[in-house]
Amino acid sequence: VEQIGIHDNFFELGGHSLLAMRVVSAVRRELKVELSIKELFIYSTIAALATHLNAAGKGGLFLPSIEAVSHRPVHIPLSFSQERLWFIDKLEGTIPYHIPAAWRLKGDLNKEALNQAFKEIVNRHEVLRTNIIDKEAEPSLLVMDAEGWDLHMVNDLWYSQSNENLQQRIHELASQPFNLSKDYMIRAHLIMLAEDENVLIVTLHHIAADGWSISVLVKELMELYNAYIERRPALLFPLPIQYGDYSLWQRNYLQGEVLKKKLTYWEHKLEGVAVLELPTDYLRPVERSNRGAVLRFSIDKILTDQLKALNRHEGTTLFMTMLAAFKILLHRYSGQEDICVGSPIANRTQKEIEDLIGFFINTLALRSKVKSDMSFKELLQQIRDTTVEAYEHQDVPFEKVVGAVVKERDMNRNPLFQVMLVMQNTPKVDTLYLGNIPLASEEFLHDTTHFDLSFSFSESGNSLNGSVEYSTDLYTEETIKRMVLHFKTLLGSIVKYPQQNIGLLPMLTKAEEHQLLIEFNDTATEYPKEKTIVDLFEDQALKTPDTVALVFEEEKLTYKELNEKSNQLAHYLKSKGVKEGILVPICIEKSVEMIIGILGILKAGGAYVPIDPVYPEDRISYMLEDTQAKIVVSSKKSEVLLPKKEGIEIVDVNGEWIMSRSELKDNTISTLAPNQLAYVIYTSGSTGKPKGVMITHGNVVSLVKGIDYISLTDKDILLSTGSSSFDATTFEYWGMLLNGGKLILCSEEILLNSELLKEELQKREVTAMWCTARWFDLLVDNDITVFEKLKILLVGGEKLSEKHIYKFRESYPSIKIINGYGPTENTTFSLTYDITQISDSIPVGRPLNNRSAYILDRQQQLVPIGVAGEICVGGAGLSAGYLTQPELTREKFVHHPFSNEASDRIYKTGDIGKWLPDGNIQYTGRIDDQVKIRGYRIELGEIESALLLSGQLHQAVIIAHNNKEGSKNLVGYVVPKGMFDKEKIITYLKSKLPEYM
């Protein structure tokens, strides 16, 4: 212990787990006492350790020594790690596995001394002059003579003209491929910039070296150079073994029962490890590449000291604390709990190889269960145990672990883990000098990476230097900068609140919070918030009485006519007891009478409940019961479809008595207010019953007045394409009728025939239209000229097809096309995106005026830009909740976490999305199994519940499957008898699905 130079407390080792290994190795070798790394941490002081060792006595298992092999075999086998790199080199080359280093040398450099020093290093370390030969399909090591190696001199003043020229040349030199069967495994180039200024570039191949080896090389280079110019023998100890001896030892030791026992730990520890799904800027390529970049940063002295103090208090190392913080970052970014991170370990636990250049480094897969409700201290202790256990089993080559654990390889991901955390613990050389010439590290271009992300740290004085090596196929530099900022903020939160649940640890800066809460939601604007639908419609009828308001087939109604007819119905309904707060279902086929009926109900003070006549009888019955309906507005054609129920009066909107009373044409007198219900629309429900969403007059007014996502004027003519029970009609009906436009209704026959639809659009001179994403795709494929006369097209309801949008934009660049997103619960649209450019995934946009949007994690914490979370919406469009379902309302309409008003709520959509840097939101999926089919929200659980009610099934599973056109079908399958586990059934069903259904 004295030789190693450790202070009284082993925890002051910081991140240098290697020193802990050396203590354990020394005890095992010298005292012949079995000591585990875990015990070293338990007996944390030298005094406690001494007491334990005295009690432990002699004997025990320890790693056998590595000895020089006097009679080596003709064909020396590769180490396990070398063998993996050799296979990679055969398949794709190994330029990403080069280890380059560069230093600037200012002074009178003795070039001959430098060359001779390198030659001696190459002679001293066999691995640097070892080729790999392929003999009888088995690779083996062949040692060459050192005399053929030379330092390359590069004398060209062009490199001194600009740093860009120099950087380009360094990159070229470092990227020259190695021929593993012919070349030395080290190259050195000296670029002469001036008489007294040079840049030294050294490139080693990873098959012969690792990061630790660079420190060994630099230490020996300085000593050999100085010895040459001082004309004295070099003070270097003879090397007891060479890398070939280690390779033979490893092959002999790690086999049979020893290997089996060690592998068993990793097989158990890593069984079923989850793939880490971090958010990316670009779609993951089919095959992984090594294109990368590096971003450097630092952690200041104050925070570094606080982290070290936390380590001492918790009995952990700096590496363990950084790993715990890193895993929290990954958990918060991915939402996953099963987090596996790779970490390199020097694997030089035996004294014989400490001063040897070679490929000894191993990689550990460190897996943890990271849960949001854990405190940081709990997670830290778990990681301490996991790390210590991994150290105990570190000598199993990573290649063997992968072979034992991974059953199927994914070509676009690394096996077991996709991210790395590195704590540099290579030997430090305090002063770097060749004679009196300082070696100053030279920065150079780094454009390769082996992983999605690699965070690296090294101590520098009293602070930490950090870097992130990242895949440029997946991430932009801007994203990595944000990630580093979040990691540093998280570290600051950890040292302040180590007892806090990790899901609540602050991770965003104040500037980011302001951007997400204020800048991205700066939508407040003036609109007639004191007005109702009725107020605004009557104002419009007074303003433009003779303007055509409504057209269906050959029927037309002006604003005055529509107002008077709806007044007649309203007076009649009021006489029947309809007033504020009364729900009135309306079941009418598409016609001018349908709009008269809706307006008449509103003018009477009631709220309309649209019921599509094509609904199944059971669904209609449920809606009538749920609304406690006493009056239903219908027509002679549709009332025959209504179930007969006692206590319900059916009012024919065209009833002679209603429409013959001329004195009833005046506006009704009501006390309607903006916060009173305008309608209730039923959507699919996961319980097996549809749920009624309650929308107020104020909600509707905020959708179509004081808006900027679209221009709605009295010059617009809009074709309504949806059923009255589809919430897009809120925008269609009231977008026109409250702004003086013309609303066109047409039959399903026309909508389903592209030729008839085109004729209708052109005959009516339609300027605007809304359609669902899948219908839009079909129209684009069948006859894109349908849209040619439009000025504005709104598309939504499902994820848009970039291919079809691109085709549309190419054909009609002048037509404004808008992606509209929003749940019924926030009144049709919450976000819109004006599609001017096509990207890999079209955003759903930014909040409408007087609406707000937040992306939150499971703890209702803001997530950063680029990180997926649940889209939550609020503002003036937020509905009053679900009819007769207060528990579900409380579950989905939650307290606004960023408002000081106790009554403020936001709606949890169940949609997953992420903020883009420009303030738009990108939709990425669903939390639950809800799907959209032709724009309609379908809860698969509702269908499953209905099937179970048949009494003929024990278990029902419905899944949505994309067909050839990209739209969804619902697919049912019979599953084997006795299979009752839902997850197993889903797996079984997916295995039976054809590629297209």
Disulfide bonds with the S-S distance in Angstrom:
none
